[in-house]
Amino acid sequence: MASAGKGGRVRPALRNAAGADEVINNLHRSNKNHLNDAERKLMREARKRGAKIESMAASRPMCGRCQKDAKRMGILRRVITAFKK
């Protein structure tokens, strides 16, 4: 599970519901270029760990930058979140 924004907080109830035992924290102090978007953080961490993303969902529609990264990783068809136009 990854969090979004500067604060990077995920409520315990959401973590429990998702079965997440780890939350990937922010690497960058700024939201410039959507670096702190949860989707981008999750993809970076998966690449670093050599992990496979089986599916991805978010509480808000996925932005264009995250869509491009997901397409580049070959996981865009596994995204079950709405896309921003």
ZITABEL-V720551 format. One record per pair of residues at least 6 apart in sequence whose ideal C-beta (glycine too) atoms are under 6 Angstrom apart, sorted by the first residue. I is the first residue (numbers start at 1). J is the second residue. D is the distance in Angstrom with one decimal. If there is no record, write none. Layout:
# ZITABEL-V720551
i:j:d
I:J:D
I:J:D
This chain:
# ZITABEL-V720551
i:j:d
1:18:5.6
1:20:3.6
1:23:5.2
2:24:4.2
2:38:4.1
2:41:4.3
2:42:4.1
3:10:4.9
3:23:5.6
3:38:5.8
4:37:5.7
4:38:4.1
5:36:5.7
8:25:5.2
8:26:4.4
10:23:5.0
24:41:5.1
24:45:4.9
26:36:5.3
28:35:4.3
28:36:5.8
34:63:5.8
34:65:4.6
37:66:5.4
39:62:5.9
39:66:4.1
40:66:5.6
40:69:5.8
43:69:5.4
43:73:5.7
46:53:5.2
53:75:5.1
55:78:4.9
55:80:5.8
56:79:4.9
57:80:4.8
57:81:5.0
58:81:4.5
61:82:4.3
61:83:5.9
61:84:4.6
62:81:5.1
62:83:5.3
63:84:5.2
67:83:5.8
70:76:4.4
70:79:5.6
